[in-house]
Amino acid sequence: MSISFDENSVLVMARYLLSGKALQEICAHGGVVIKGAPLSVLAYGTPYKRISADIDILVSRQNISVVDDILKKNGYEVVNVKGNSEDRFNRILCLSQSHQMPPYYKCIDGIDLFIDINFDVFWGEYAGRRIDIDAFTSDSIEMDIYRTKIKTLSPLKAMIQLILHHYKDMNSIFLLATRKSINRDMFKDIFYLLKNNIEVISVDKLYDMSEKYDILPYVFYILYYTHLLFNDPVLERYSEAFRTTSGEALLNCYGLCDKERKEWNCNFKTRIDSDNLFDLIKSDLTEKDKEKIAINKRVFLGINE
């Protein structure tokens, strides 16, 4: 069911008013709020243009337990937790093979509140050098979302985080199998975040930071497809600045590591127009791929197959 911007504005306001105490405490202990309403402010000038169902937190691994305590103290529970050995296994699995914990949830007056704890800007399968999250968030900025004072990423860091997030969504076999993880809105966010913060996300600044974090191929990948959709001269300039042989090699592939990477058997237009991405990849999946999808469904969606 679609949600109008007016309805989404009410939902965003309700979520922040009801979650405000916990969010402010989390931000006081090193966490920052990412994507969602803060990104909407940076990209579109208002907190409700982006439609999302949860609030995402980015925090270092060292502070996961602190955020866990804050959320539980404020009435949140981990989704699908039964308090048994399977839950401990799921937690260990998330910490070792993912970038986030299972979602936290509570309901107040019929309003569902979901909060996700992210402890990495990369994906679990990433084999390169990780980014120090405390250093990454050290230049966070303050923002007021419906009378809730939070901290969020600076525009340049928000772009880095968003690019890596979108690359993950477009290439994760689990996400491709379970939801429409390639859509026009994700590129719209990139476009407007860049266009409305062009001075602080200049080509040179974005390139220098991308080179520092060794993510040039992923940045090219996302900028290339964003330009493909918007056909914008500024985006073309950015895309060409980041063009690399390794980036070009990723364009017609999916999979988050070399072992699971496969070539698409259809073009980008087919992918972005498809309402069932799983149908496009299911014939190529190995038994190991299917096992991975099943494990992630159990851990993050509570689905046993």
Secondary structure per residue as TSV (DSSP state, phi and psi in degrees):
chain	resnum	aa	ss	phi	psi
A	1	M	-	360.0	130.3
A	2	S	-	-77.1	153.9
A	3	I	-	-120.6	131.5
A	4	S	-	-77.2	163.6
A	5	F	H	-62.4	-36.5
A	6	D	H	-63.0	-44.6
A	7	E	H	-64.6	-41.1
A	8	N	H	-65.1	-36.4
A	9	S	H	-59.1	-43.2
A	10	V	H	-65.2	-41.6
A	11	L	H	-66.4	-43.3
A	12	V	H	-62.0	-46.2
A	13	M	H	-59.3	-45.0
A	14	A	H	-63.0	-43.4
A	15	R	H	-62.8	-42.0
A	16	Y	H	-73.8	-36.8
A	17	L	H	-66.3	-39.0
A	18	L	H	-80.5	-26.2
A	19	S	H	-102.1	-1.4
A	20	G	H	-53.4	-46.6
A	21	K	H	-59.7	-46.5
A	22	A	H	-66.4	-42.2
A	23	L	H	-63.6	-43.3
A	24	Q	H	-65.0	-37.0
A	25	E	H	-68.6	-40.1
A	26	I	H	-62.4	-44.1
A	27	C	H	-65.5	-29.7
A	28	A	H	-72.4	-15.9
A	29	H	T	-112.0	29.9
A	30	G	T	97.8	-7.1
A	31	G	-	-84.2	156.2
A	32	V	E	-130.5	149.5
A	33	V	E	-88.7	129.8
A	34	I	E	-120.9	164.7
A	35	K	S	54.7	-149.5
A	36	G	H	46.7	-135.0
A	37	A	H	-63.7	-43.9
A	38	P	H	-60.7	-41.6
A	39	L	H	-64.7	-38.1
A	40	S	H	-60.1	-39.4
A	41	V	H	-64.5	-46.1
A	42	L	H	-65.9	-38.3
A	43	A	H	-87.9	-37.2
A	44	Y	H	-122.3	-8.2
A	45	G	S	86.1	-1.1
A	46	T	S	-138.4	154.7
A	47	P	T	-82.9	-1.5
A	48	Y	T	-119.5	4.4
A	49	K	S	-67.6	-32.8
A	50	R	S	-89.6	128.0
A	51	I	-	-92.9	119.2
A	52	S	-	-142.5	158.4
A	53	A	S	-104.2	-1.5
A	54	D	S	-147.2	178.0
A	55	I	E	-118.7	127.8
A	56	D	E	-103.4	134.6
A	57	I	E	-113.1	137.7
A	58	L	E	-112.3	125.4
A	59	V	-	-148.7	152.4
A	60	S	-	-69.3	157.4
A	61	R	G	-55.0	-36.9
A	62	Q	G	-63.5	-23.5
A	63	N	G	-104.8	7.9
A	64	I	H	-59.1	-45.2
A	65	S	H	-65.2	-33.4
A	66	V	H	-65.1	-46.0
A	67	V	H	-66.3	-38.9
A	68	D	H	-57.6	-46.2
A	69	D	H	-62.5	-42.3
A	70	I	H	-62.8	-45.6
A	71	L	H	-66.1	-43.4
A	72	K	H	-66.6	-37.2
A	73	K	H	-62.1	-29.9
A	74	N	T	-95.0	15.5
A	75	G	T	91.9	7.8
A	76	Y	-	-86.0	148.4
A	77	E	E	-127.5	150.0
A	78	V	E	-71.7	130.8
A	79	V	T	-60.6	134.7
A	80	N	T	68.4	13.6
A	81	V	-	-74.7	133.8
A	82	K	-	-116.4	-3.6
A	83	G	S	73.7	30.6
A	84	N	S	-121.8	-174.5
A	85	S	H	-65.4	-27.5
A	86	E	H	-64.3	-37.5
A	87	D	H	-65.8	-39.2
A	88	R	H	-64.6	-39.0
A	89	F	H	-62.5	-43.7
A	90	N	H	-62.3	-39.7
A	91	R	H	-64.2	-45.0
A	92	I	H	-63.2	-40.4
A	93	L	H	-61.5	-43.5
A	94	C	H	-62.2	-45.4
A	95	L	H	-67.2	-30.3
A	96	S	H	-96.6	-24.6
A	97	Q	H	-130.9	11.6
A	98	S	-	-138.0	-175.3
A	99	H	S	-115.0	0.1
A	100	Q	B	-149.6	164.4
A	101	M	-	-95.1	163.7
A	102	P	-	-58.2	150.5
A	103	P	-	-67.3	153.0
A	104	Y	E	-102.4	148.3
A	105	Y	E	-146.9	144.5
A	106	K	E	-154.3	161.5
A	107	C	E	-125.6	129.3
A	108	I	E	-127.6	120.6
A	109	D	T	51.1	40.5
A	110	G	T	81.6	-0.6
A	111	I	E	-94.8	118.7
A	112	D	E	-80.6	126.9
A	113	L	E	-116.3	116.0
A	114	F	E	-115.9	133.7
A	115	I	E	-128.9	128.2
A	116	D	E	-105.9	134.9
A	117	I	E	-99.5	115.1
A	118	N	E	-103.5	133.3
A	119	F	-	-119.7	11.2
A	120	D	-	-155.3	151.8
A	121	V	S	-96.5	-9.1
A	122	F	S	-96.9	177.1
A	123	W	-	-98.6	163.7
A	124	G	T	-60.4	-31.8
A	125	E	T	-78.5	-8.0
A	126	Y	-	-63.7	130.8
A	127	A	-	-105.9	-2.2
A	128	G	S	-86.3	-168.9
A	129	R	-	-73.1	128.3
A	130	R	-	-76.8	157.4
A	131	I	-	-93.8	130.9
A	132	D	-	-67.8	113.2
A	133	I	H	-68.1	-37.9
A	134	D	H	-61.9	-41.1
A	135	A	H	-69.1	-39.0
A	136	F	H	-62.6	-35.0
A	137	T	T	-97.2	5.2
A	138	S	T	-67.1	-23.3
A	139	D	T	-105.1	31.0
A	140	S	-	-59.2	154.9
A	141	I	E	-114.3	153.8
A	142	E	E	-87.9	146.3
A	143	M	E	-147.9	145.8
A	144	D	E	-108.6	113.4
A	145	I	E	-111.3	105.9
A	146	Y	T	47.5	56.3
A	147	R	T	67.8	13.0
A	148	T	E	-109.2	114.7
A	149	K	E	-85.3	116.1
A	150	I	E	-124.8	175.4
A	151	K	E	-115.3	144.1
A	152	T	E	-142.3	175.3
A	153	L	-	-73.4	149.0
A	154	S	-	-63.1	158.7
A	155	P	H	-54.3	-41.1
A	156	L	H	-65.6	-45.6
A	157	K	H	-68.2	-34.5
A	158	A	H	-61.8	-38.1
A	159	M	H	-65.8	-44.2
A	160	I	H	-59.0	-49.4
A	161	Q	H	-61.4	-41.6
A	162	L	H	-67.7	-41.4
A	163	I	H	-60.5	-47.3
A	164	L	H	-65.8	-37.9
A	165	H	H	-62.8	-45.8
A	166	H	H	-67.6	-37.4
A	167	Y	H	-60.9	-43.8
A	168	K	H	-59.7	-48.2
A	169	D	H	-60.6	-38.0
A	170	M	H	-77.4	-13.1
A	171	N	H	-123.2	-11.4
A	172	S	-	-70.8	120.6
A	173	I	H	-61.7	-38.5
A	174	F	H	-61.4	-47.2
A	175	L	H	-69.8	-39.5
A	176	L	H	-61.3	-30.3
A	177	A	H	-84.1	-16.8
A	178	T	H	-120.9	-13.6
A	179	R	S	-159.1	172.5
A	180	K	-	-81.1	85.2
A	181	S	-	-92.1	6.4
A	182	I	-	-125.8	112.6
A	183	N	-	-148.9	164.0
A	184	R	H	-67.0	-31.7
A	185	D	H	-61.5	-32.9
A	186	M	H	-65.9	-35.6
A	187	F	H	-78.1	-30.2
A	188	K	H	-62.2	-40.7
A	189	D	H	-61.7	-44.1
A	190	I	H	-60.3	-47.4
A	191	F	H	-58.5	-50.5
A	192	Y	H	-78.6	-29.2
A	193	L	H	-62.9	-41.3
A	194	L	H	-69.1	-51.8
A	195	K	H	-63.5	-34.2
A	196	N	T	-91.6	2.0
A	197	N	T	-138.5	35.1
A	198	I	T	-61.1	-30.5
A	199	E	T	-72.9	-39.3
A	200	V	T	-89.6	-12.0
A	201	I	T	-117.4	54.7
A	202	S	-	-69.4	163.4
A	203	V	H	-55.9	-46.4
A	204	D	H	-64.0	-44.8
A	205	K	H	-66.2	-42.9
A	206	L	H	-66.6	-40.0
A	207	Y	H	-65.1	-46.6
A	208	D	H	-59.5	-43.5
A	209	M	H	-71.1	-36.4
A	210	S	H	-67.2	-38.1
A	211	E	H	-67.2	-39.9
A	212	K	H	-59.1	-41.6
A	213	Y	T	-91.4	0.9
A	214	D	T	59.6	47.9
A	215	I	-	-125.3	20.2
A	216	L	H	-53.5	-42.7
A	217	P	H	-62.2	-37.8
A	218	Y	H	-71.2	-36.6
A	219	V	H	-66.1	-44.3
A	220	F	H	-59.2	-45.7
A	221	Y	H	-53.8	-50.3
A	222	I	H	-71.4	-42.5
A	223	L	H	-65.6	-36.3
A	224	Y	H	-59.9	-50.4
A	225	Y	H	-71.7	-30.3
A	226	T	H	-65.1	-43.8
A	227	H	H	-65.3	-36.2
A	228	L	H	-58.8	-37.3
A	229	L	H	-80.5	-40.1
A	230	F	H	-97.9	-18.7
A	231	N	-	47.4	53.6
A	232	D	-	-107.5	133.9
A	233	P	H	-62.1	-34.2
A	234	V	H	-66.1	-44.8
A	235	L	H	-64.0	-36.0
A	236	E	H	-62.5	-41.8
A	237	R	H	-63.2	-44.2
A	238	Y	H	-64.2	-47.1
A	239	S	H	-58.9	-45.8
A	240	E	H	-66.9	-31.8
A	241	A	H	-65.0	-27.0
A	242	F	T	-102.2	2.1
A	243	R	-	-63.8	127.0
A	244	T	-	-137.7	160.0
A	245	T	H	-61.4	-41.5
A	246	S	H	-67.8	-33.6
A	247	G	H	-67.9	-43.2
A	248	E	H	-61.0	-35.4
A	249	A	H	-65.9	-21.0
A	250	L	H	-84.3	-18.3
A	251	L	T	-57.8	-39.0
A	252	N	T	-108.2	29.1
A	253	C	E	-125.1	163.7
A	254	Y	E	-138.3	164.4
A	255	G	-	113.2	140.3
A	256	L	S	-96.6	0.6
A	257	C	S	-149.9	165.8
A	258	D	T	-58.5	-37.2
A	259	K	T	-66.2	-31.4
A	260	E	T	-107.2	1.5
A	261	R	-	-70.2	135.3
A	262	K	E	-137.3	158.5
A	263	E	E	-87.2	139.1
A	264	W	-	-65.6	143.7
A	265	N	S	-101.0	17.1
A	266	C	S	-148.1	165.4
A	267	N	-	-84.4	174.3
A	268	F	H	-64.3	-37.4
A	269	K	H	-61.0	-41.3
A	270	T	H	-63.0	-40.8
A	271	R	H	-64.5	-48.5
A	272	I	H	-74.0	-23.1
A	273	D	H	-88.3	-14.3
A	274	S	-	-73.7	138.6
A	275	D	S	-94.7	-2.6
A	276	N	-	-142.6	85.0
A	277	L	H	-65.9	-28.5
A	278	F	H	-59.8	-37.7
A	279	D	H	-61.3	-26.7
A	280	L	H	-80.1	-18.3
A	281	I	H	-119.8	-14.5
A	282	K	G	-60.2	-31.2
A	283	S	G	-72.1	-16.2
A	284	D	G	-97.6	-8.3
A	285	L	-	-75.6	138.8
A	286	T	-	-86.8	170.4
A	287	E	H	-62.1	-34.9
A	288	K	H	-67.0	-38.6
A	289	D	H	-60.9	-45.2
A	290	K	H	-65.5	-37.1
A	291	E	H	-65.3	-41.0
A	292	K	H	-63.1	-42.8
A	293	I	H	-61.0	-43.4
A	294	A	H	-64.0	-41.7
A	295	I	H	-64.0	-44.4
A	296	N	H	-66.5	-34.9
A	297	K	I	-62.2	-41.0
A	298	R	I	-68.0	-44.4
A	299	V	I	-71.8	-46.8
A	300	F	I	-98.9	-23.1
A	301	L	I	-114.8	-9.3
A	302	G	-	70.6	26.3
A	303	I	-	-106.6	122.2
A	304	N	-	-104.1	128.0
A	305	E	-	-117.6	360.0
